[in-house]
Amino acid sequence: MSRRTALDIKKKILEILKNGAMTPRELETKINTNNQTIQTQLKELEFFNKVKIERHQRSQKNGRPYTIVRRTE
């Protein structure tokens, strides 16, 4: 099995986000990769204005901080 490139992972993230916003954890599960990889790719996509990372202070459900990722285009 060959390793996926960073570009492959970025393409997959953008493809998945066409359907709506998600948390980084949901992306991690859908793409089947680890948190560090997702965070690294999201930072780069945010730098190039492809995604917007929204950090919220409190969830209505459990009171914890959470993060949502959306496509910008």
PDB file of N, H, CA, C and O in Angstrom:
ATOM      1  N   MET A   1       0.843  -1.183   0.000  1.00  0.00           N
ATOM      2  CA  MET A   1       0.000   0.000   0.000  1.00  0.00           C
ATOM      3  C   MET A   1       0.886   1.243   0.000  1.00  0.00           C
ATOM      4  O   MET A   1       1.811   1.347   0.806  1.00  0.00           O
ATOM      5  N   SER A   2       0.611   2.174  -0.891  1.00  0.00           N
ATOM      6  H   SER A   2      -0.139   2.090  -1.546  1.00  0.00           H
ATOM      7  CA  SER A   2       1.443   3.375  -0.961  1.00  0.00           C
ATOM      8  C   SER A   2       0.931   4.452  -0.005  1.00  0.00           C
ATOM      9  O   SER A   2      -0.255   4.530   0.317  1.00  0.00           O
ATOM     10  N   ARG A   3       1.855   5.254   0.418  1.00  0.00           N
ATOM     11  H   ARG A   3       2.818   5.191   0.156  1.00  0.00           H
ATOM     12  CA  ARG A   3       1.512   6.357   1.311  1.00  0.00           C
ATOM     13  C   ARG A   3       0.775   7.448   0.554  1.00  0.00           C
ATOM     14  O   ARG A   3       1.081   7.732  -0.604  1.00  0.00           O
ATOM     15  N   ARG A   4      -0.183   8.045   1.208  1.00  0.00           N
ATOM     16  H   ARG A   4      -0.432   7.813   2.149  1.00  0.00           H
ATOM     17  CA  ARG A   4      -0.879   9.181   0.603  1.00  0.00           C
ATOM     18  C   ARG A   4      -0.014  10.421   0.758  1.00  0.00           C
ATOM     19  O   ARG A   4       0.662  10.590   1.773  1.00  0.00           O
ATOM     20  N   THR A   5      -0.034  11.277  -0.231  1.00  0.00           N
ATOM     21  H   THR A   5      -0.583  11.140  -1.056  1.00  0.00           H
ATOM     22  CA  THR A   5       0.742  12.511  -0.145  1.00  0.00           C
ATOM     23  C   THR A   5      -0.081  13.569   0.584  1.00  0.00           C
ATOM     24  O   THR A   5      -1.292  13.427   0.757  1.00  0.00           O
ATOM     25  N   ALA A   6       0.596  14.623   1.004  1.00  0.00           N
ATOM     26  H   ALA A   6       1.579  14.739   0.863  1.00  0.00           H
ATOM     27  CA  ALA A   6      -0.088  15.740   1.657  1.00  0.00           C
ATOM     28  C   ALA A   6      -1.128  16.335   0.711  1.00  0.00           C
ATOM     29  O   ALA A   6      -2.208  16.739   1.141  1.00  0.00           O
ATOM     30  N   LEU A   7      -0.799  16.386  -0.570  1.00  0.00           N
ATOM     31  H   LEU A   7       0.078  16.058  -0.919  1.00  0.00           H
ATOM     32  CA  LEU A   7      -1.743  16.923  -1.555  1.00  0.00           C
ATOM     33  C   LEU A   7      -3.004  16.061  -1.630  1.00  0.00           C
ATOM     34  O   LEU A   7      -4.112  16.590  -1.714  1.00  0.00           O
ATOM     35  N   ASP A   8      -2.839  14.737  -1.600  1.00  0.00           N
ATOM     36  H   ASP A   8      -1.939  14.308  -1.532  1.00  0.00           H
ATOM     37  CA  ASP A   8      -4.000  13.836  -1.616  1.00  0.00           C
ATOM     38  C   ASP A   8      -4.914  14.103  -0.415  1.00  0.00           C
ATOM     39  O   ASP A   8      -6.138  14.116  -0.546  1.00  0.00           O
ATOM     40  N   ILE A   9      -4.312  14.312   0.737  1.00  0.00           N
ATOM     41  H   ILE A   9      -3.318  14.302   0.844  1.00  0.00           H
ATOM     42  CA  ILE A   9      -5.077  14.542   1.963  1.00  0.00           C
ATOM     43  C   ILE A   9      -5.799  15.884   1.888  1.00  0.00           C
ATOM     44  O   ILE A   9      -6.961  15.986   2.281  1.00  0.00           O
ATOM     45  N   LYS A  10      -5.121  16.906   1.388  1.00  0.00           N
ATOM     46  H   LYS A  10      -4.177  16.823   1.068  1.00  0.00           H
ATOM     47  CA  LYS A  10      -5.757  18.226   1.236  1.00  0.00           C
ATOM     48  C   LYS A  10      -6.947  18.147   0.276  1.00  0.00           C
ATOM     49  O   LYS A  10      -8.006  18.713   0.547  1.00  0.00           O
ATOM     50  N   LYS A  11      -6.771  17.452  -0.833  1.00  0.00           N
ATOM     51  H   LYS A  11      -5.911  16.992  -1.053  1.00  0.00           H
ATOM     52  CA  LYS A  11      -7.864  17.303  -1.806  1.00  0.00           C
ATOM     53  C   LYS A  11      -9.058  16.611  -1.151  1.00  0.00           C
ATOM     54  O   LYS A  11     -10.203  17.018  -1.344  1.00  0.00           O
ATOM     55  N   LYS A  12      -8.783  15.573  -0.383  1.00  0.00           N
ATOM     56  H   LYS A  12      -7.852  15.243  -0.226  1.00  0.00           H
ATOM     57  CA  LYS A  12      -9.847  14.820   0.287  1.00  0.00           C
ATOM     58  C   LYS A  12     -10.584  15.714   1.300  1.00  0.00           C
ATOM     59  O   LYS A  12     -11.810  15.665   1.396  1.00  0.00           O
ATOM     60  N   ILE A  13      -9.831  16.526   2.051  1.00  0.00           N
ATOM     61  H   ILE A  13      -8.835  16.565   1.973  1.00  0.00           H
ATOM     62  CA  ILE A  13     -10.445  17.441   3.022  1.00  0.00           C
ATOM     63  C   ILE A  13     -11.399  18.393   2.296  1.00  0.00           C
ATOM     64  O   ILE A  13     -12.544  18.565   2.715  1.00  0.00           O
ATOM     65  N   LEU A  14     -10.931  19.006   1.216  1.00  0.00           N
ATOM     66  H   LEU A  14     -10.001  18.866   0.876  1.00  0.00           H
ATOM     67  CA  LEU A  14     -11.764  19.962   0.474  1.00  0.00           C
ATOM     68  C   LEU A  14     -12.987  19.280  -0.134  1.00  0.00           C
ATOM     69  O   LEU A  14     -14.075  19.855  -0.164  1.00  0.00           O
ATOM     70  N   GLU A  15     -12.804  18.061  -0.615  1.00  0.00           N
ATOM     71  H   GLU A  15     -11.920  17.593  -0.591  1.00  0.00           H
ATOM     72  CA  GLU A  15     -13.921  17.299  -1.185  1.00  0.00           C
ATOM     73  C   GLU A  15     -14.983  17.015  -0.125  1.00  0.00           C
ATOM     74  O   GLU A  15     -16.176  17.181  -0.379  1.00  0.00           O
ATOM     75  N   ILE A  16     -14.556  16.594   1.044  1.00  0.00           N
ATOM     76  H   ILE A  16     -13.586  16.459   1.250  1.00  0.00           H
ATOM     77  CA  ILE A  16     -15.484  16.276   2.132  1.00  0.00           C
ATOM     78  C   ILE A  16     -16.208  17.530   2.616  1.00  0.00           C
ATOM     79  O   ILE A  16     -17.397  17.478   2.930  1.00  0.00           O
ATOM     80  N   LEU A  17     -15.495  18.657   2.676  1.00  0.00           N
ATOM     81  H   LEU A  17     -14.530  18.699   2.421  1.00  0.00           H
ATOM     82  CA  LEU A  17     -16.100  19.888   3.191  1.00  0.00           C
ATOM     83  C   LEU A  17     -17.081  20.531   2.205  1.00  0.00           C
ATOM     84  O   LEU A  17     -17.753  21.498   2.562  1.00  0.00           O
ATOM     85  N   LYS A  18     -17.179  20.017   0.975  1.00  0.00           N
ATOM     86  H   LYS A  18     -16.633  19.231   0.685  1.00  0.00           H
ATOM     87  CA  LYS A  18     -18.187  20.520   0.035  1.00  0.00           C
ATOM     88  C   LYS A  18     -19.583  20.279   0.589  1.00  0.00           C
ATOM     89  O   LYS A  18     -20.515  21.028   0.299  1.00  0.00           O
ATOM     90  N   ASN A  19     -19.719  19.224   1.391  1.00  0.00           N
ATOM     91  H   ASN A  19     -18.962  18.615   1.627  1.00  0.00           H
ATOM     92  CA  ASN A  19     -21.027  18.840   1.944  1.00  0.00           C
ATOM     93  C   ASN A  19     -21.394  19.620   3.196  1.00  0.00           C
ATOM     94  O   ASN A  19     -22.500  19.459   3.710  1.00  0.00           O
ATOM     95  N   GLY A  20     -20.500  20.458   3.699  1.00  0.00           N
ATOM     96  H   GLY A  20     -19.601  20.589   3.282  1.00  0.00           H
ATOM     97  CA  GLY A  20     -20.793  21.242   4.891  1.00  0.00           C
ATOM     98  C   GLY A  20     -19.648  21.215   5.883  1.00  0.00           C
ATOM     99  O   GLY A  20     -18.641  20.537   5.675  1.00  0.00           O
ATOM    100  N   ALA A  21     -19.815  21.963   6.969  1.00  0.00           N
ATOM    101  H   ALA A  21     -20.633  22.513   7.138  1.00  0.00           H
ATOM    102  CA  ALA A  21     -18.778  22.104   7.988  1.00  0.00           C
ATOM    103  C   ALA A  21     -18.628  20.822   8.810  1.00  0.00           C
ATOM    104  O   ALA A  21     -19.567  20.040   8.955  1.00  0.00           O
ATOM    105  N   MET A  22     -17.419  20.632   9.343  1.00  0.00           N
ATOM    106  H   MET A  22     -16.656  21.268   9.225  1.00  0.00           H
ATOM    107  CA  MET A  22     -17.126  19.467  10.184  1.00  0.00           C
ATOM    108  C   MET A  22     -16.105  19.847  11.245  1.00  0.00           C
ATOM    109  O   MET A  22     -15.442  20.880  11.150  1.00  0.00           O
ATOM    110  N   THR A  23     -15.993  19.007  12.239  1.00  0.00           N
ATOM    111  H   THR A  23     -16.532  18.169  12.316  1.00  0.00           H
ATOM    112  CA  THR A  23     -14.926  19.177  13.220  1.00  0.00           C
ATOM    113  C   THR A  23     -13.669  18.483  12.683  1.00  0.00           C
ATOM    114  O   THR A  23     -13.764  17.594  11.838  1.00  0.00           O
ATOM    115  N   PRO A  24     -12.495  18.890  13.173  1.00  0.00           N
ATOM    116  CA  PRO A  24     -11.276  18.193  12.774  1.00  0.00           C
ATOM    117  C   PRO A  24     -11.330  16.695  13.107  1.00  0.00           C
ATOM    118  O   PRO A  24     -10.796  15.875  12.360  1.00  0.00           O
ATOM    119  N   ARG A  25     -11.960  16.348  14.199  1.00  0.00           N
ATOM    120  H   ARG A  25     -12.395  17.014  14.806  1.00  0.00           H
ATOM    121  CA  ARG A  25     -12.074  14.934  14.593  1.00  0.00           C
ATOM    122  C   ARG A  25     -12.892  14.136  13.570  1.00  0.00           C
ATOM    123  O   ARG A  25     -12.548  13.001  13.241  1.00  0.00           O
ATOM    124  N   GLU A  26     -13.977  14.741  13.074  1.00  0.00           N
ATOM    125  H   GLU A  26     -14.256  15.663  13.341  1.00  0.00           H
ATOM    126  CA  GLU A  26     -14.788  14.067  12.059  1.00  0.00           C
ATOM    127  C   GLU A  26     -13.982  13.869  10.771  1.00  0.00           C
ATOM    128  O   GLU A  26     -14.070  12.821  10.131  1.00  0.00           O
ATOM    129  N   LEU A  27     -13.201  14.883  10.399  1.00  0.00           N
ATOM    130  H   LEU A  27     -13.130  15.735  10.918  1.00  0.00           H
ATOM    131  CA  LEU A  27     -12.347  14.773   9.213  1.00  0.00           C
ATOM    132  C   LEU A  27     -11.325  13.660   9.397  1.00  0.00           C
ATOM    133  O   LEU A  27     -11.079  12.862   8.492  1.00  0.00           O
ATOM    134  N   GLU A  28     -10.743  13.626  10.576  1.00  0.00           N
ATOM    135  H   GLU A  28     -10.943  14.274  11.310  1.00  0.00           H
ATOM    136  CA  GLU A  28      -9.744  12.602  10.904  1.00  0.00           C
ATOM    137  C   GLU A  28     -10.322  11.199  10.689  1.00  0.00           C
ATOM    138  O   GLU A  28      -9.659  10.331  10.121  1.00  0.00           O
ATOM    139  N   THR A  29     -11.543  10.984  11.140  1.00  0.00           N
ATOM    140  H   THR A  29     -12.082  11.689  11.601  1.00  0.00           H
ATOM    141  CA  THR A  29     -12.202   9.689  11.004  1.00  0.00           C
ATOM    142  C   THR A  29     -12.528   9.382   9.541  1.00  0.00           C
ATOM    143  O   THR A  29     -12.262   8.279   9.063  1.00  0.00           O
ATOM    144  N   LYS A  30     -13.105  10.359   8.827  1.00  0.00           N
ATOM    145  H   LYS A  30     -13.321  11.255   9.215  1.00  0.00           H
ATOM    146  CA  LYS A  30     -13.497  10.138   7.427  1.00  0.00           C
ATOM    147  C   LYS A  30     -12.304   9.871   6.522  1.00  0.00           C
ATOM    148  O   LYS A  30     -12.385   9.055   5.604  1.00  0.00           O
ATOM    149  N   ILE A  31     -11.187  10.565   6.786  1.00  0.00           N
ATOM    150  H   ILE A  31     -11.122  11.227   7.533  1.00  0.00           H
ATOM    151  CA  ILE A  31     -10.008  10.423   5.930  1.00  0.00           C
ATOM    152  C   ILE A  31      -9.112   9.280   6.402  1.00  0.00           C
ATOM    153  O   ILE A  31      -8.226   8.828   5.678  1.00  0.00           O
ATOM    154  N   ASN A  32      -9.359   8.825   7.621  1.00  0.00           N
ATOM    155  H   ASN A  32     -10.079   9.192   8.209  1.00  0.00           H
ATOM    156  CA  ASN A  32      -8.592   7.727   8.191  1.00  0.00           C
ATOM    157  C   ASN A  32      -7.110   8.087   8.348  1.00  0.00           C
ATOM    158  O   ASN A  32      -6.223   7.408   7.830  1.00  0.00           O
ATOM    159  N   THR A  33      -6.881   9.164   9.071  1.00  0.00           N
ATOM    160  H   THR A  33      -7.601   9.715   9.492  1.00  0.00           H
ATOM    161  CA  THR A  33      -5.521   9.606   9.365  1.00  0.00           C
ATOM    162  C   THR A  33      -5.478  10.129  10.792  1.00  0.00           C
ATOM    163  O   THR A  33      -6.493  10.122  11.488  1.00  0.00           O
ATOM    164  N   ASN A  34      -4.319  10.579  11.229  1.00  0.00           N
ATOM    165  H   ASN A  34      -3.494  10.585  10.663  1.00  0.00           H
ATOM    166  CA  ASN A  34      -4.213  11.015  12.626  1.00  0.00           C
ATOM    167  C   ASN A  34      -4.453  12.517  12.783  1.00  0.00           C
ATOM    168  O   ASN A  34      -4.487  13.262  11.803  1.00  0.00           O
ATOM    169  N   ASN A  35      -4.618  12.941  14.028  1.00  0.00           N
ATOM    170  H   ASN A  35      -4.591  12.336  14.824  1.00  0.00           H
ATOM    171  CA  ASN A  35      -4.930  14.326  14.346  1.00  0.00           C
ATOM    172  C   ASN A  35      -3.830  15.275  13.895  1.00  0.00           C
ATOM    173  O   ASN A  35      -4.124  16.348  13.367  1.00  0.00           O
ATOM    174  N   GLN A  36      -2.584  14.905  14.089  1.00  0.00           N
ATOM    175  H   GLN A  36      -2.346  14.033  14.517  1.00  0.00           H
ATOM    176  CA  GLN A  36      -1.474  15.782  13.717  1.00  0.00           C
ATOM    177  C   GLN A  36      -1.482  16.063  12.213  1.00  0.00           C
ATOM    178  O   GLN A  36      -1.250  17.198  11.797  1.00  0.00           O
ATOM    179  N   THR A  37      -1.741  15.062  11.411  1.00  0.00           N
ATOM    180  H   THR A  37      -1.929  14.140  11.748  1.00  0.00           H
ATOM    181  CA  THR A  37      -1.804  15.229   9.956  1.00  0.00           C
ATOM    182  C   THR A  37      -2.938  16.184   9.589  1.00  0.00           C
ATOM    183  O   THR A  37      -2.744  17.097   8.787  1.00  0.00           O
ATOM    184  N   ILE A  38      -4.105  15.980  10.167  1.00  0.00           N
ATOM    185  H   ILE A  38      -4.262  15.238  10.819  1.00  0.00           H
ATOM    186  CA  ILE A  38      -5.254  16.853   9.882  1.00  0.00           C
ATOM    187  C   ILE A  38      -4.932  18.298  10.267  1.00  0.00           C
ATOM    188  O   ILE A  38      -5.179  19.218   9.487  1.00  0.00           O
ATOM    189  N   GLN A  39      -4.379  18.501  11.471  1.00  0.00           N
ATOM    190  H   GLN A  39      -4.178  17.754  12.105  1.00  0.00           H
ATOM    191  CA  GLN A  39      -4.071  19.857  11.927  1.00  0.00           C
ATOM    192  C   GLN A  39      -3.080  20.545  10.993  1.00  0.00           C
ATOM    193  O   GLN A  39      -3.253  21.715  10.654  1.00  0.00           O
ATOM    194  N   THR A  40      -2.038  19.818  10.574  1.00  0.00           N
ATOM    195  H   THR A  40      -1.897  18.867  10.849  1.00  0.00           H
ATOM    196  CA  THR A  40      -1.026  20.373   9.679  1.00  0.00           C
ATOM    197  C   THR A  40      -1.643  20.782   8.347  1.00  0.00           C
ATOM    198  O   THR A  40      -1.387  21.879   7.851  1.00  0.00           O
ATOM    199  N   GLN A  41      -2.451  19.903   7.770  1.00  0.00           N
ATOM    200  H   GLN A  41      -2.659  19.012   8.173  1.00  0.00           H
ATOM    201  CA  GLN A  41      -3.068  20.191   6.466  1.00  0.00           C
ATOM    202  C   GLN A  41      -4.080  21.326   6.568  1.00  0.00           C
ATOM    203  O   GLN A  41      -4.176  22.155   5.663  1.00  0.00           O
ATOM    204  N   LEU A  42      -4.841  21.370   7.674  1.00  0.00           N
ATOM    205  H   LEU A  42      -4.762  20.697   8.409  1.00  0.00           H
ATOM    206  CA  LEU A  42      -5.817  22.445   7.854  1.00  0.00           C
ATOM    207  C   LEU A  42      -5.137  23.801   7.989  1.00  0.00           C
ATOM    208  O   LEU A  42      -5.628  24.797   7.457  1.00  0.00           O
ATOM    209  N   LYS A  43      -4.010  23.849   8.697  1.00  0.00           N
ATOM    210  H   LYS A  43      -3.611  23.040   9.130  1.00  0.00           H
ATOM    211  CA  LYS A  43      -3.276  25.121   8.831  1.00  0.00           C
ATOM    212  C   LYS A  43      -2.832  25.635   7.467  1.00  0.00           C
ATOM    213  O   LYS A  43      -2.934  26.828   7.181  1.00  0.00           O
ATOM    214  N   GLU A  44      -2.344  24.735   6.636  1.00  0.00           N
ATOM    215  H   GLU A  44      -2.262  23.766   6.868  1.00  0.00           H
ATOM    216  CA  GLU A  44      -1.892  25.141   5.309  1.00  0.00           C
ATOM    217  C   GLU A  44      -3.076  25.574   4.438  1.00  0.00           C
ATOM    218  O   GLU A  44      -2.987  26.578   3.733  1.00  0.00           O
ATOM    219  N   LEU A  45      -4.174  24.831   4.481  1.00  0.00           N
ATOM    220  H   LEU A  45      -4.247  24.015   5.054  1.00  0.00           H
ATOM    221  CA  LEU A  45      -5.362  25.211   3.713  1.00  0.00           C
ATOM    222  C   LEU A  45      -5.922  26.552   4.199  1.00  0.00           C
ATOM    223  O   LEU A  45      -6.416  27.345   3.397  1.00  0.00           O
ATOM    224  N   GLU A  46      -5.845  26.805   5.503  1.00  0.00           N
ATOM    225  H   GLU A  46      -5.443  26.161   6.154  1.00  0.00           H
ATOM    226  CA  GLU A  46      -6.314  28.083   6.047  1.00  0.00           C
ATOM    227  C   GLU A  46      -5.405  29.220   5.562  1.00  0.00           C
ATOM    228  O   GLU A  46      -5.893  30.300   5.229  1.00  0.00           O
ATOM    229  N   PHE A  47      -4.110  28.986   5.522  1.00  0.00           N
ATOM    230  H   PHE A  47      -3.714  28.108   5.792  1.00  0.00           H
ATOM    231  CA  PHE A  47      -3.157  29.992   5.055  1.00  0.00           C
ATOM    232  C   PHE A  47      -3.481  30.429   3.626  1.00  0.00           C
ATOM    233  O   PHE A  47      -3.376  31.609   3.291  1.00  0.00           O
ATOM    234  N   PHE A  48      -3.874  29.471   2.790  1.00  0.00           N
ATOM    235  H   PHE A  48      -3.959  28.512   3.062  1.00  0.00           H
ATOM    236  CA  PHE A  48      -4.196  29.772   1.392  1.00  0.00           C
ATOM    237  C   PHE A  48      -5.680  30.106   1.185  1.00  0.00           C
ATOM    238  O   PHE A  48      -6.168  30.104   0.055  1.00  0.00           O
ATOM    239  N   ASN A  49      -6.391  30.391   2.281  1.00  0.00           N
ATOM    240  H   ASN A  49      -5.995  30.392   3.199  1.00  0.00           H
ATOM    241  CA  ASN A  49      -7.804  30.793   2.240  1.00  0.00           C
ATOM    242  C   ASN A  49      -8.723  29.780   1.572  1.00  0.00           C
ATOM    243  O   ASN A  49      -9.681  30.161   0.899  1.00  0.00           O
ATOM    244  N   LYS A  50      -8.444  28.517   1.748  1.00  0.00           N
ATOM    245  H   LYS A  50      -7.666  28.208   2.295  1.00  0.00           H
ATOM    246  CA  LYS A  50      -9.312  27.465   1.203  1.00  0.00           C
ATOM    247  C   LYS A  50     -10.326  27.005   2.243  1.00  0.00           C
ATOM    248  O   LYS A  50     -11.422  26.561   1.899  1.00  0.00           O
ATOM    249  N   VAL A  51      -9.955  27.112   3.515  1.00  0.00           N
ATOM    250  H   VAL A  51      -9.064  27.472   3.795  1.00  0.00           H
ATOM    251  CA  VAL A  51     -10.874  26.756   4.603  1.00  0.00           C
ATOM    252  C   VAL A  51     -10.833  27.836   5.672  1.00  0.00           C
ATOM    253  O   VAL A  51      -9.882  28.612   5.761  1.00  0.00           O
ATOM    254  N   LYS A  52     -11.885  27.868   6.482  1.00  0.00           N
ATOM    255  H   LYS A  52     -12.658  27.238   6.410  1.00  0.00           H
ATOM    256  CA  LYS A  52     -11.933  28.754   7.646  1.00  0.00           C
ATOM    257  C   LYS A  52     -12.063  27.870   8.871  1.00  0.00           C
ATOM    258  O   LYS A  52     -12.944  27.013   8.947  1.00  0.00           O
ATOM    259  N   ILE A  53     -11.173  28.090   9.828  1.00  0.00           N
ATOM    260  H   ILE A  53     -10.457  28.786   9.766  1.00  0.00           H
ATOM    261  CA  ILE A  53     -11.212  27.326  11.077  1.00  0.00           C
ATOM    262  C   ILE A  53     -11.833  28.225  12.144  1.00  0.00           C
ATOM    263  O   ILE A  53     -11.276  29.266  12.491  1.00  0.00           O
ATOM    264  N   GLU A  54     -12.986  27.814  12.656  1.00  0.00           N
ATOM    265  H   GLU A  54     -13.438  26.968  12.373  1.00  0.00           H
ATOM    266  CA  GLU A  54     -13.702  28.597  13.661  1.00  0.00           C
ATOM    267  C   GLU A  54     -13.561  27.925  15.020  1.00  0.00           C
ATOM    268  O   GLU A  54     -13.987  26.786  15.210  1.00  0.00           O
ATOM    269  N   ARG A  55     -12.964  28.636  15.950  1.00  0.00           N
ATOM    270  H   ARG A  55     -12.618  29.561  15.795  1.00  0.00           H
ATOM    271  CA  ARG A  55     -12.801  28.103  17.308  1.00  0.00           C
ATOM    272  C   ARG A  55     -13.862  28.735  18.205  1.00  0.00           C
ATOM    273  O   ARG A  55     -13.939  29.957  18.325  1.00  0.00           O
ATOM    274  N   HIS A  56     -14.679  27.887  18.834  1.00  0.00           N
ATOM    275  H   HIS A  56     -14.617  26.894  18.736  1.00  0.00           H
ATOM    276  CA  HIS A  56     -15.757  28.354  19.694  1.00  0.00           C
ATOM    277  C   HIS A  56     -15.400  28.086  21.157  1.00  0.00           C
ATOM    278  O   HIS A  56     -14.730  27.104  21.478  1.00  0.00           O
ATOM    279  N   GLN A  57     -15.860  28.976  22.031  1.00  0.00           N
ATOM    280  H   GLN A  57     -16.404  29.774  21.770  1.00  0.00           H
ATOM    281  CA  GLN A  57     -15.533  28.861  23.455  1.00  0.00           C
ATOM    282  C   GLN A  57     -16.312  27.765  24.174  1.00  0.00           C
ATOM    283  O   GLN A  57     -15.775  27.077  25.043  1.00  0.00           O
ATOM    284  N   ARG A  58     -17.587  27.609  23.803  1.00  0.00           N
ATOM    285  H   ARG A  58     -18.023  28.168  23.098  1.00  0.00           H
ATOM    286  CA  ARG A  58     -18.442  26.688  24.554  1.00  0.00           C
ATOM    287  C   ARG A  58     -19.437  25.980  23.666  1.00  0.00           C
ATOM    288  O   ARG A  58     -20.098  26.609  22.841  1.00  0.00           O
ATOM    289  N   SER A  59     -19.546  24.688  23.828  1.00  0.00           N
ATOM    290  H   SER A  59     -19.009  24.177  24.499  1.00  0.00           H
ATOM    291  CA  SER A  59     -20.565  23.911  23.140  1.00  0.00           C
ATOM    292  C   SER A  59     -21.866  23.993  23.936  1.00  0.00           C
ATOM    293  O   SER A  59     -21.850  23.977  25.167  1.00  0.00           O
ATOM    294  N   GLN A  60     -22.989  24.079  23.226  1.00  0.00           N
ATOM    295  H   GLN A  60     -23.002  24.091  22.226  1.00  0.00           H
ATOM    296  CA  GLN A  60     -24.289  24.074  23.914  1.00  0.00           C
ATOM    297  C   GLN A  60     -24.538  22.728  24.590  1.00  0.00           C
ATOM    298  O   GLN A  60     -25.192  22.661  25.631  1.00  0.00           O
ATOM    299  N   LYS A  61     -24.015  21.663  23.994  1.00  0.00           N
ATOM    300  H   LYS A  61     -23.484  21.718  23.148  1.00  0.00           H
ATOM    301  CA  LYS A  61     -24.257  20.313  24.514  1.00  0.00           C
ATOM    302  C   LYS A  61     -23.512  20.036  25.812  1.00  0.00           C
ATOM    303  O   LYS A  61     -24.105  19.606  26.802  1.00  0.00           O
ATOM    304  N   ASN A  62     -22.175  20.292  25.799  1.00  0.00           N
ATOM    305  H   ASN A  62     -21.693  20.641  24.996  1.00  0.00           H
ATOM    306  CA  ASN A  62     -21.385  19.866  26.961  1.00  0.00           C
ATOM    307  C   ASN A  62     -20.548  20.970  27.599  1.00  0.00           C
ATOM    308  O   ASN A  62     -19.838  20.712  28.571  1.00  0.00           O
ATOM    309  N   GLY A  63     -20.613  22.195  27.075  1.00  0.00           N
ATOM    310  H   GLY A  63     -21.190  22.405  26.285  1.00  0.00           H
ATOM    311  CA  GLY A  63     -19.895  23.306  27.683  1.00  0.00           C
ATOM    312  C   GLY A  63     -18.412  23.367  27.354  1.00  0.00           C
ATOM    313  O   GLY A  63     -17.702  24.228  27.874  1.00  0.00           O
ATOM    314  N   ARG A  64     -17.937  22.482  26.512  1.00  0.00           N
ATOM    315  H   ARG A  64     -18.514  21.783  26.090  1.00  0.00           H
ATOM    316  CA  ARG A  64     -16.508  22.452  26.170  1.00  0.00           C
ATOM    317  C   ARG A  64     -16.216  23.282  24.923  1.00  0.00           C
ATOM    318  O   ARG A  64     -17.097  23.481  24.088  1.00  0.00           O
ATOM    319  N   PRO A  65     -14.980  23.765  24.797  1.00  0.00           N
ATOM    320  CA  PRO A  65     -14.601  24.454  23.563  1.00  0.00           C
ATOM    321  C   PRO A  65     -14.606  23.459  22.395  1.00  0.00           C
ATOM    322  O   PRO A  65     -14.378  22.265  22.588  1.00  0.00           O
ATOM    323  N   TYR A  66     -14.868  23.962  21.188  1.00  0.00           N
ATOM    324  H   TYR A  66     -15.053  24.932  21.031  1.00  0.00           H
ATOM    325  CA  TYR A  66     -14.850  23.092  20.009  1.00  0.00           C
ATOM    326  C   TYR A  66     -14.437  23.885  18.776  1.00  0.00           C
ATOM    327  O   TYR A  66     -14.430  25.116  18.788  1.00  0.00           O
ATOM    328  N   THR A  67     -14.097  23.171  17.724  1.00  0.00           N
ATOM    329  H   THR A  67     -14.102  22.171  17.715  1.00  0.00           H
ATOM    330  CA  THR A  67     -13.604  23.768  16.482  1.00  0.00           C
ATOM    331  C   THR A  67     -14.414  23.227  15.316  1.00  0.00           C
ATOM    332  O   THR A  67     -14.724  22.038  15.251  1.00  0.00           O
ATOM    333  N   ILE A  68     -14.750  24.120  14.398  1.00  0.00           N
ATOM    334  H   ILE A  68     -14.498  25.087  14.450  1.00  0.00           H
ATOM    335  CA  ILE A  68     -15.480  23.764  13.171  1.00  0.00           C
ATOM    336  C   ILE A  68     -14.647  24.234  11.984  1.00  0.00           C
ATOM    337  O   ILE A  68     -14.053  25.311  12.024  1.00  0.00           O
ATOM    338  N   VAL A  69     -14.607  23.426  10.932  1.00  0.00           N
ATOM    339  H   VAL A  69     -15.090  22.551  10.900  1.00  0.00           H
ATOM    340  CA  VAL A  69     -13.882  23.769   9.708  1.00  0.00           C
ATOM    341  C   VAL A  69     -14.876  23.881   8.561  1.00  0.00           C
ATOM    342  O   VAL A  69     -15.714  23.001   8.368  1.00  0.00           O
ATOM    343  N   ARG A  70     -14.777  24.977   7.797  1.00  0.00           N
ATOM    344  H   ARG A  70     -14.096  25.692   7.954  1.00  0.00           H
ATOM    345  CA  ARG A  70     -15.647  25.206   6.637  1.00  0.00           C
ATOM    346  C   ARG A  70     -14.808  25.561   5.420  1.00  0.00           C
ATOM    347  O   ARG A  70     -13.715  26.112   5.549  1.00  0.00           O
ATOM    348  N   ARG A  71     -15.320  25.246   4.245  1.00  0.00           N
ATOM    349  H   ARG A  71     -16.208  24.798   4.140  1.00  0.00           H
ATOM    350  CA  ARG A  71     -14.693  25.727   3.002  1.00  0.00           C
ATOM    351  C   ARG A  71     -15.005  27.198   2.837  1.00  0.00           C
ATOM    352  O   ARG A  71     -16.069  27.657   3.253  1.00  0.00           O
ATOM    353  N   THR A  72     -14.086  27.948   2.233  1.00  0.00           N
ATOM    354  H   THR A  72     -13.222  27.575   1.895  1.00  0.00           H
ATOM    355  CA  THR A  72     -14.317  29.377   2.043  1.00  0.00           C
ATOM    356  C   THR A  72     -14.847  29.698   0.650  1.00  0.00           C
ATOM    357  O   THR A  72     -15.375  30.788   0.430  1.00  0.00           O
ATOM    358  N   GLU A  73     -14.715  28.764  -0.298  1.00  0.00           N
ATOM    359  H   GLU A  73     -14.286  27.879  -0.120  1.00  0.00           H
ATOM    360  CA  GLU A  73     -15.121  29.074  -1.669  1.00  0.00           C
ATOM    361  C   GLU A  73     -16.547  28.647  -1.949  1.00  0.00           C
ATOM    362  O   GLU A  73     -17.042  28.838  -3.060  1.00  0.00           O
TER     363      GLU A  73
END
